[in-house]
Amino acid sequence: MPNDNPPRSDKRQHDLRSTLTKRQILDGARQVFLLSGYAGTSIDQIINQSGVSKGSVYHHFDSKDALFRALIATEAERIARALPSVDQDDPDPCSALRQIGLAVLETLNNPATIATLRLIIGALGRFPGLGEEFLRNSLGQTVEQIAAYLDLRAAPGNLRIGSSRAAAEEFARQCMAHVMERVLVPHQPCLTEAECTAVVEDILRNSGIRRRDAGRTAGEQVS
């Protein structure tokens, strides 16, 4: 009986071409959406920018809405991949949270991320839950890791903390708050490393995470 299944190598090549085409469409869509916003963008503009056929676009995405959501999901995945893991073995909360805070600020202050945040804000009328979805998929894993780290450090009694989950969410929320000025006011300069460090120290002082030994914040040195 003849085997109608294509050879495995042919399937791999087909899958690779499909992946590359999808990426090409998303790259083109990103340029058009950033230039014209969601409402001002048409599928024809995306086709022209991407250099693919209309059939290829609709093979991968059944509507402009689906394409836009896929683009935002891709951006969230990019941010999640860029963020390092929290060092769960670091015994010093100051060190561990300072490092992850600097990484979060650096990633969020990236011009590509700023542009994506502006795009999301402009589309919230059409997609009310998109902002929450984006934050969950981009920073959610980092928030979970921070909460797990705080639980680990609180267990021996060296941290005073009410809810590790609430503290982790507040930590991420304050990082995001420091980025919003650049989102809302174009041409603001990126934060320098020294400014990022100062911001993280301020966040640590106000995060609700306190050492038991001296009642000081995790961002302060204990003499």
Secondary structure, 3 states (H helix, E strand, C coil): CCCCCCCHHHHHHHHHHHHHHHHHHHHHHHHHHHHHCCCCCCHHHHHHHHCCCHHHHHHHCCCHHHHHHHHHHHHHHHHHHHCCCCCCCCCCHHHHHHHHHHHHHHHHCCHHHHHHHHHHHHCCCCCCCHHHHHHHHHHHHHHHHHHHHHHHHHCCCCEECCCHHHHHHHHHHHHHHCCHHHHHCCCCCCCCHHHHHHHHHHHHHCCCCEECCCCCECCCCCC
